[in-house]
């Protein structure tokens, strides 16, 4: 039978006070109980741990070695208890967050505000595409994801927390910039710089065009919003991106949002996690923080 932490505690207390009697009083145990626990520990070790010196007891060489480990174990247990107490109080903990690349334009602001409230929280952030997001959440490789609406049939729960309008962007020199009004049919022959086929943005845009009886002409395909913006600025075509991704380009007048009928496409950002997932304190606090405060922390760029 292995020794117990209780036996180590009793052994260390006897060693500290060099007395079975005093150890019994300190630990609120009887002296026979103390003696029995030490004896069982000595039987496990196979050597005596104490020797009597007058009315006191002193550690043997084996006892001195064991005491060193006992003190180390007690310190680690105390540190573990402190850490768990801190977790209960949401003072410290870990969060593994995964997000769509488009969310990377605003999510750092949310994380910074959360870290201001919980400076000891340790946050790991991964950025990936839609299929990577679904896989990470479904296989429990992340606590939660920030993404568009999750696909059905994957046992994922998505809670919307902020609007994500998709707008048509063009280079300032594009002929449609000065056209009013711009009808959907006016876009029918225009080449678009689009996201990859598995992208949530691409899926939403193709569904929108199909619902309006139009075909989306994909002139070029890019796997990042940043690449789409650069291609549009280079006058390679139009783009449809999240309004959150173009604040700087609008300010610098490098891109223009076209006011097309029935635009923007109304989407929402979601906090996504596995159905039935139980969160530790910090992930739970972050989820609540996003749902309660994200919209007030972020401003949707003005393109009028």
C-alpha positions as CSV (number, residue, x, y, z in Angstrom):
1,X,0.0,0.0,0.0
2,X,1.4,3.4,-1.0
3,X,1.7,6.1,1.6
4,X,-0.8,8.9,1.8
5,X,-0.6,12.7,1.9
6,X,-2.1,12.6,5.4
7,X,0.8,10.3,6.6
8,X,3.3,12.8,5.1
9,X,1.6,15.7,6.8
10,X,1.7,13.8,10.2
11,X,5.3,12.8,9.7
12,X,6.3,16.4,8.8
13,X,4.5,17.8,11.9
14,X,6.2,15.3,14.2
15,X,9.6,16.2,12.7
16,X,8.8,20.0,13.1
17,X,8.0,19.7,16.8
18,X,10.2,16.6,17.6
19,X,7.3,15.2,19.6
20,X,4.4,12.8,19.0
21,X,2.5,14.5,21.7
22,X,2.7,18.0,20.4
23,X,2.0,16.8,16.9
24,X,-1.2,15.2,18.1
25,X,-2.3,18.5,19.7
26,X,-1.5,20.5,16.6
27,X,-3.4,18.1,14.3
28,X,-6.2,17.5,16.7
29,X,-5.5,13.7,16.8
30,X,-4.7,11.3,19.5
31,X,-1.2,10.3,20.2
32,X,-1.9,6.6,19.3
33,X,-3.3,7.7,16.0
34,X,-0.1,9.7,15.3
35,X,2.1,6.8,16.2
36,X,0.1,4.4,14.0
37,X,0.4,6.6,11.0
38,X,4.1,7.1,11.4
39,X,4.6,3.3,11.9
40,X,2.7,2.6,8.7
41,X,4.8,5.1,6.8
42,X,8.0,3.5,8.2
43,X,6.7,0.0,7.1
44,X,6.2,1.4,3.6
45,X,9.7,3.0,3.6
46,X,11.3,-0.1,5.1
47,X,13.4,2.0,7.5
48,X,12.9,3.9,10.7
49,X,12.2,7.6,10.3
50,X,12.7,8.7,13.9
51,X,14.9,7.8,16.7
52,X,14.3,8.8,20.3
53,X,16.7,11.2,22.0
54,X,15.6,11.7,25.6
55,X,12.0,12.9,25.7
56,X,12.2,14.0,22.1
57,X,12.4,12.3,18.7
58,X,14.9,13.1,16.0
59,X,15.0,12.3,12.3
60,X,17.1,9.4,11.0
61,X,19.0,9.9,7.7
62,X,16.0,8.3,5.9
63,X,13.7,10.6,7.8
64,X,15.7,13.7,6.7
65,X,15.6,12.7,3.1
66,X,11.8,11.9,3.2
67,X,11.1,15.3,5.0
68,X,12.7,17.1,2.1
69,X,10.3,15.5,-0.4
70,X,7.4,15.9,2.0
71,X,7.9,19.6,2.3
72,X,8.2,19.9,-1.5
73,X,5.0,18.0,-2.0
74,X,3.1,20.1,0.5
75,X,4.3,23.3,-1.2
76,X,3.1,22.0,-4.6
77,X,-0.3,21.0,-3.1
78,X,-0.6,24.5,-1.5
79,X,0.2,26.1,-4.9
80,X,-2.4,24.0,-6.6
81,X,-5.0,24.9,-4.1
82,X,-4.2,28.6,-4.5
83,X,-4.4,28.3,-8.3
84,X,-7.8,26.5,-8.0
85,X,-9.1,29.2,-5.6
86,X,-8.0,31.9,-8.1
87,X,-9.8,30.1,-10.9
88,X,-13.0,30.0,-8.8
89,X,-12.6,33.8,-8.4
90,X,-11.9,34.3,-12.1
91,X,-8.5,35.8,-11.3
92,X,-6.4,33.4,-13.3
93,X,-7.0,30.8,-15.9
94,X,-6.6,29.9,-19.6
95,X,-8.6,30.5,-22.7
96,X,-8.0,29.0,-26.0
97,X,-9.8,31.1,-28.6
98,X,-10.0,30.4,-32.4
99,X,-11.4,32.9,-34.9
100,X,-12.1,33.5,-38.5
101,X,-9.4,35.6,-40.2
102,X,-11.9,38.4,-40.8
103,X,-12.6,38.6,-37.1
104,X,-8.9,39.4,-36.6
105,X,-9.8,43.0,-37.5
106,X,-11.8,43.6,-34.4
107,X,-11.3,40.7,-31.9
108,X,-8.0,42.0,-30.5
109,X,-9.9,45.0,-29.2
110,X,-12.3,42.7,-27.3
111,X,-9.4,40.6,-26.0
112,X,-7.5,43.7,-24.8
113,X,-10.6,45.0,-22.9
114,X,-11.1,41.6,-21.4
115,X,-7.4,41.4,-20.4
116,X,-7.7,44.8,-18.7
117,X,-10.4,43.2,-16.4
118,X,-8.5,39.9,-16.0
119,X,-4.8,40.7,-16.4
120,X,-3.7,37.2,-15.2
121,X,-5.8,35.3,-17.8
122,X,-3.6,33.4,-20.3
123,X,-5.1,33.6,-23.8
124,X,-4.0,31.5,-26.8
125,X,-5.4,32.7,-30.1
126,X,-5.6,30.8,-33.4
127,X,-6.7,32.2,-36.7
128,X,-8.0,29.8,-39.4
129,X,-10.6,29.3,-42.1
130,X,-14.2,28.2,-41.7
131,X,-13.5,24.4,-42.0
132,X,-10.6,24.8,-39.5
133,X,-12.9,26.6,-37.1
134,X,-15.6,23.9,-37.3
135,X,-13.0,21.1,-36.8
136,X,-11.3,22.9,-33.8
137,X,-14.6,23.4,-32.0
138,X,-16.1,20.0,-32.9
139,X,-13.0,18.1,-31.8
140,X,-12.6,20.2,-28.6
141,X,-9.3,21.6,-29.7
142,X,-10.4,25.1,-28.6
143,X,-12.7,26.5,-26.0
144,X,-14.7,28.5,-28.4
145,X,-14.6,30.3,-31.8
146,X,-15.6,33.7,-33.2
147,X,-17.1,33.1,-36.6
148,X,-20.2,33.6,-38.7
149,X,-23.2,31.3,-38.2
150,X,-22.0,27.7,-37.7
151,X,-23.1,25.0,-40.1
152,X,-25.9,22.7,-39.1
153,X,-25.3,19.1,-38.2
154,X,-22.0,19.5,-36.3
155,X,-23.4,19.7,-32.7
156,X,-22.3,23.3,-32.4
157,X,-24.0,26.1,-30.5
158,X,-23.7,29.6,-31.9
159,X,-24.8,32.8,-30.1
160,X,-24.9,36.0,-32.1
161,X,-23.2,39.0,-30.5
162,X,-22.7,41.6,-33.2
163,X,-23.8,42.6,-36.7
164,X,-21.5,41.7,-39.6
165,X,-22.6,43.6,-42.7
166,X,-21.1,42.5,-46.0
167,X,-20.7,45.4,-48.5
168,X,-19.6,45.8,-52.1
169,X,-16.2,47.5,-52.4
170,X,-14.5,49.1,-55.4
171,X,-11.5,51.1,-56.3
172,X,-12.2,54.9,-56.3
173,X,-11.7,54.9,-60.1
174,X,-14.3,52.3,-60.8
175,X,-17.2,53.5,-63.1
176,X,-19.9,52.4,-60.7
177,X,-18.6,54.7,-58.0
178,X,-20.4,57.7,-59.5
179,X,-23.6,55.8,-60.5
180,X,-26.8,56.3,-58.6
181,X,-28.7,54.2,-58.0
182,X,-26.8,51.0,-58.5
183,X,-29.1,48.1,-59.2
184,X,-28.3,44.5,-58.5
185,X,-28.5,43.9,-62.3
186,X,-25.7,46.4,-62.7
187,X,-23.4,43.9,-61.0
188,X,-24.3,41.0,-63.2
189,X,-21.4,41.4,-65.7
190,X,-18.8,42.6,-63.1
191,X,-15.9,40.3,-62.1
192,X,-15.6,39.8,-58.4
193,X,-12.6,39.0,-56.2
194,X,-14.0,36.3,-54.0
195,X,-13.1,34.2,-51.0
196,X,-12.4,30.5,-51.2
197,X,-15.5,28.2,-51.8
198,X,-15.6,27.0,-48.1
199,X,-15.5,30.5,-46.7
200,X,-18.6,31.7,-44.8
201,X,-18.5,35.0,-46.7
202,X,-18.4,33.2,-50.0
203,X,-21.3,30.9,-49.1
204,X,-23.4,33.9,-47.9
205,X,-22.7,35.9,-51.1
206,X,-23.5,33.1,-53.5
207,X,-26.7,32.4,-51.6
208,X,-27.6,36.1,-51.8
209,X,-27.0,36.2,-55.6
210,X,-28.9,33.0,-56.1
211,X,-31.9,34.3,-54.2
212,X,-32.0,37.3,-56.4
213,X,-31.7,35.3,-59.6
214,X,-28.2,36.4,-60.5
215,X,-24.9,34.6,-61.0
216,X,-21.8,35.7,-59.2
217,X,-18.9,35.9,-61.6
218,X,-15.7,34.9,-59.7
219,X,-12.9,36.7,-61.5
220,X,-10.2,35.7,-58.9
221,X,-10.3,33.7,-55.7
222,X,-8.4,34.7,-52.5
223,X,-8.2,33.1,-49.1
224,X,-7.9,36.3,-47.1
225,X,-9.9,39.5,-46.9
226,X,-6.6,41.5,-47.0
227,X,-5.8,39.9,-50.4
228,X,-9.2,40.8,-51.7
229,X,-8.8,44.4,-50.7
230,X,-5.4,44.7,-52.4
231,X,-6.8,43.2,-55.6
232,X,-9.8,45.6,-55.6
233,X,-7.4,48.5,-55.1
234,X,-5.4,47.3,-58.0
235,X,-8.6,47.5,-60.1
236,X,-8.9,43.8,-60.8
237,X,-12.6,43.7,-59.9
238,X,-15.2,44.3,-57.2
239,X,-15.2,42.7,-53.8
240,X,-17.7,41.8,-51.1
241,X,-16.2,41.9,-47.6
242,X,-17.2,42.5,-44.0
243,X,-17.5,46.2,-43.3
244,X,-15.3,45.6,-40.2
245,X,-12.3,44.9,-42.4
246,X,-12.1,48.2,-44.3
247,X,-12.1,51.0,-41.8
248,X,-8.5,52.1,-42.6
249,X,-9.0,51.9,-46.4
250,X,-12.2,54.0,-46.1
251,X,-10.4,56.6,-44.0
252,X,-7.5,56.8,-46.5
253,X,-10.0,56.8,-49.4
254,X,-8.3,53.8,-51.0
255,X,-11.6,51.9,-51.3
256,X,-15.2,52.9,-51.8
257,X,-18.3,51.1,-50.6
258,X,-20.9,51.0,-53.4
259,X,-24.4,51.7,-52.4
260,X,-26.1,48.8,-54.2
261,X,-29.8,48.0,-53.7
262,X,-30.5,45.3,-51.1
263,X,-27.0,45.7,-49.7
264,X,-25.4,45.2,-47.2
265,X,-25.9,41.5,-46.8
266,X,-27.0,41.2,-43.1
267,X,-24.9,38.6,-41.2
268,X,-23.9,38.3,-37.6
269,X,-20.8,37.3,-35.7
270,X,-21.2,34.4,-33.3
271,X,-19.5,32.9,-30.3
272,X,-19.5,29.2,-31.2
273,X,-18.8,26.2,-28.9
274,X,-19.7,22.5,-28.7
275,X,-23.2,21.7,-27.4
276,X,-23.1,20.7,-23.8
277,X,-19.5,22.1,-23.3
278,X,-18.7,23.0,-19.7
279,X,-16.4,26.0,-19.4
280,X,-13.8,26.8,-16.7
281,X,-14.2,30.2,-15.1
282,X,-12.1,32.3,-17.6
283,X,-13.7,30.9,-20.8
284,X,-17.1,31.4,-19.2
285,X,-16.2,34.9,-18.2
286,X,-14.9,35.7,-21.7
287,X,-18.1,34.4,-23.3
288,X,-20.3,36.5,-21.0
289,X,-18.0,39.5,-21.7
290,X,-18.3,39.2,-25.4
291,X,-22.1,38.8,-25.4
292,X,-22.6,41.7,-23.0
293,X,-20.0,44.2,-24.1
294,X,-18.6,43.5,-27.6
295,X,-21.1,45.6,-29.5
296,X,-20.5,48.6,-27.3
297,X,-16.7,48.3,-27.6
298,X,-16.7,48.3,-31.4
299,X,-17.9,50.8,-33.9
300,X,-19.1,49.8,-37.4
301,X,-17.2,52.0,-39.9
302,X,-19.3,54.8,-41.5
303,X,-19.1,54.6,-45.3
304,X,-21.7,57.2,-46.2
